[in-house]
Amino acid sequence: MELFKKFNETIFYKNDSELEKQVTVLQKLNKEYPNNDIIANKLKLCEIGLKGEKEIEFELKNANIGMYVLHDINLEYEELKAQIDYIVITPAYVYFIECKNLIGNITINNRGEFIRDYTLNGNKIREGIYSSLRQAERHIEVFKKIWNQRNTSIIDKLFRSQNLDNWYRPLVVMANSKNILNTKYAPKDVKNKVIKSDLLVDYIKKDIKKLDKDYLNNQKIMENMAQILCQSYHKPINKDYEQEFRKYVKNNIKEENVDIGALRDKLIAFRKEKSQNKNIPAYYIFTNEELEKILNVMPKQIDDLKKSNILTEVKIKLHGDEIINIINSGAK
């Protein structure tokens, strides 16, 4: 009977993304300024990121699981921000997915640290990178802060807050099919939350199969949750990317005599000194990938660095001013 027809569609309740908007603008500007490295490099990075997100979209669309998907959700709580690649509402859990389309191989060691190995210009590079899982967990933390702010009833908090950790799950999905993901020595609680994109659907199906009873085994409930997350929690980003990127081009023209290589060396020396003095890994200051993004954007003020979304709030708070000073001194 139609009344009991099983819901097995993937419904993209929100499928637009800021990354797609950026790619569209950058492709236009790349034609206007074919020799501008800032535009070309930023376009390349955005296209790589978008390709990874499209890979996950393909897997979800062909999952044959009844679920609702929100693409590119932005949460804000006081000074905290969380830009989530995908929120996937399934009959089992609500997954906060961090998509990574990284070049090279990824290893997670017994301390849960993420390490990347890749080759650049013939040189083999091994570097620590910021934990993608920690990033996904931070997104849920921001969500919980907003939830607690809006649900002030004591009864509501006692009844529902206990279930937040059960309902909402962080998940890292590696979208580069050429990646080798080595989690052999990773802690169990980390290993179980980092997968490759071709395993995503099986991962969700296994979670659904484990549950005898679940709160979200109902299309209407999933739809309502998608509506609440999208309309009440998501804060749209209203940016004029064309104006922003044209500003980058303008700054680049003014500063075409800047020795980017020398500036890169200064920032690397700063990172090395800082990490040695504080006895922390160099990537806690900034990774090589973040360094190149900083050199592309060339932020001149701390607000420019914050708006670029290159570094986490913690990194900006601890090292942002010094990074800006180095850039400004090197640009003279």
N, C-alpha and C positions, 0 to 999 in steps of 0.2 A: 504494500500500500504506500502511496505517496507520503502519507503522514509519517511513516517510519523510515523514509529514505535517508540513507547515511550521508552525512555532510563530509565530503572529501576534497573540496576545492581549496585552492590557495587564493585568498582574496587580499590584494594589495590595497589596504585602506588608505595608505599614503605612499606614493611611489616617486615623487619628485625629489630632487636633491640639490644641495648647494654646489656639489662637485660638478654636476652636469651643467649648471649655469656658468660656472667658472670656465669649464672646457669650451663652451660655446663662445664666450667672450674672448678667451685666449686664442682660439682658432682664428677669429676675426682679426685680432691684433697681430697675430703672427704673420698674416698676409700683408698687413700694412707695414710692419717692421720686421722683415725677414732676417735681418742681421742682429736683432736684439737678443742677447743671451738670456736676459732676465725673463722675457716673455717665452722664449723657446724652452728654457729649463723648467719654468713653472708649468707650462703646458704639458711637458713630458711627465712631470710628477703627478699632475692631476689626471692625466690619461691612464697612468699606471694604476692609480687608486680607483678610478672609475671602472677600469677593466676588472679589477678584483671584485668590486661590488656587483657588477653584472654577472660574474661567475656564480656568486651566491644567489642572485635573483633567479638565474636559470635553474639551479638545483631546487630552490623552493617552489618554483612554478610547476615543476614536474614531480613533486613529492607524493601526490595522491593522498595527502593528509588534510583533513579539515583544519584550516588555521587562518589567522589574520596576520598580515605583515605591515609594519610601519617602517618606511625607509627614511633615514636621515632625520632623527628626532633630536631637537635641541632643548635641553633642560637648563634652567638657571635658578640658583638659590643663593641669594646675597651675592658674594663675589665668586661663588663656585659655578662652573659651567660644565656641561656634559653634552657632547655631540655624539650621538649614538648611531652607528651605521645601520643597524637593523634591530627592531624589537619584534620578536616573533611570538605570537600568542597561539599556543597549541593546546590540545586536550590534556597535556601533562603539565607543562610549565610555561612561564613567560621568559624567553631567552633575550638577554641583552647581548647582542653580538658585536664584537669588534672584528672588523675585516682587515686582514693584512695581506698585501700583495708585494712581498719583499723579494728582492733578488738575492740569491744565495741559499745556503742551507742553514736551518735553525736548530740549535741544540738547547735543551733545557737541562741544566745540571741538577745535582742533588740538593742544592739550596734554592731551587726554583728560579734561578737566574736565566735570562734569555741571552744566548750568544749567537752571533751571525758570522758565517764564513762565506766570503765571496771573492771574486777576482776583479780588480779594477786596473785597467791599463797594463795588464800582464803581472800585476802584483797581487799576491794572496793577502787578504786582509781578514783578521779575526777581531771582532769587537763585541763588547757587551751592549745590549740595547735595552731601553726601558721596557719593563714587563707589560706585554699586551694584556695579560690577564689582570694585572693590577689596574690597568686602564679601564677594563670592563667592570671590575669590581667598584671602582670609583664612580662610574656612571650610576650603578645601583645605589651607592651611598647618597649621591645627590638626589636621586629619585625618592629615597626614604625620607630625607630631610624635608622635601616638599610635601610628601604624604603626611608626615607627622605634623607639619605646620597647618595643614588643611583639615586633619582629623583630630580635633581637640577633645572629643568626647572620651572620657575615661573608659567607658564600656567598650567603645569602638577600638580604642588602642589596645586594651587587654585582649579583646577577642581576635582582632585582625593582625596586630603587629607581630604576634607570635608566628603567624603564617607567612609573613613577608619573605623570610629567608627560604621558606619551602617553595613558594610560588615563583620567585624571581631568581633566575640563574644566569651568572656571567658565562660567556662562551667566546673563545677566540677561534676564528676560522681562517686558516692560511689558504689563500686563494690561488697562489702560484703553483700550477701543477708540476712544475719542474723542481720545486723545493723538495729537499729531503728534511723531514721533521723527525728529529731524534729526541725521544722522551724516555729513553731506556732507564735513565737514572733519576728522572724527575720525581718529586714527591707525588704520591698518589692523588692528592686533592688538586694538584696542578695538572698532572697528566690527563686526568679525566675531563678537563675543561679546555683543552687545546687540541683541535682536530684539523684535518685538511678538508677542503670544500667538498670533495667527492664522497666523504663519509658523513656529511651533515644530515642527510635524510635518514640514513640508517641509525644515526645517533638519536635523533628525535623519536623514531619509531621504537627503539629499545626503551627509551624513557616512558613512552606511553604504555608499552607492554608491561612494564614493572608495576604500574599503579593499578590496584584493584578498584579503587574509587577515586574520583577526582572532581574538583570544583568546576573545571572548565570544560567538562564533557557536554557542552551545549553550545550550539552556534550563536544563539542570542546572547549568552553570557560573554562569549569571546568578542562578539561585535560591540557590545556595550563597553567592554574594557578597551577595545581599540578606539572607540569614540572618545572615551574619557582621556586616554593618554594623548590622543591627537589634539583634541579641542581644549582640554583643561591644563595639561602639563606641558605640551610642546609650545615653545616660544619661537615664532617665525623670525628668521634672520633677514632683516631688510637692509641689504647692501647693494650699492651701485657698483658692481664689479668692474664695469667698463671704466668708470671714473677712477676707481682705485688702481687698476692696472695701468691706466694711462699715466697716473702719477708716478708709478714705478718707472715707466719708460722715460718720463721727463727727468726724473732724478738720475737715471742712468746716463742720459745725454749730458747732463751737467757734470757728471762725475766720470766721464769716459777715461780720464787720466789716472784714476785710482788704480793702484797696483793690487788687484784682488789676491794675487798669490802671496804678497807680503802681508796683507790683512789676514789671510787664512793662517799664515804662520804665526802671527801675533795671537790669534784666538786659540790656536792649538797649544802655544806656549803657556798662555793663561790657564787653559784647562789642565795641563800637566802640573803646573805649579799648585793650582788650587786643589787638585785631587791628592797630590802628595802631602800637602800641608794638613789636609783634613783626613787623610788616610781612607779615602773612598775611591771607588772605581771612577775612571774618567768620564764614563757615560752618565754618571750622576750629574755632571755639569751640563754637558750636551753631547749627543752622539755625532758621528761623522755625517749622518744624514741630516740631522738638525743643523749642523754647521753649514752645510751647503745651502740649506733653505734660508738660513740667516743671511748668507752672502748674496743670495738671489734677491731677497727683500730689502736688505740694507736699512734696517730700522734706525732712525735717528733719535727717537724718543722712546721712553719706556712704554707709552701707550701704543706706539706703532708695533712694538714687540708683542704686546698683549693681544692686539687685534689680529696679528698674523697667525695666532694659534699654533705656533711652532713648538714652543716650550710649555711645560706644565706650569701651573700657578706657583708651585714650590720652587722650581728652577728659576723662574723669573724673580721671585721674592729674594732668593739667596744670591743670585748671580747677575740678574738683569741689568742693574745699573753699571756694573763693571763691563759687561758686554757692550752696552751702548757707548760707554766712554772710549773703549778700544775702537769701535767702528768710527766714531766721530773723529778721533785722533788720526785714524788711518785714512780718512776721506779727505783730509786737508792737503 
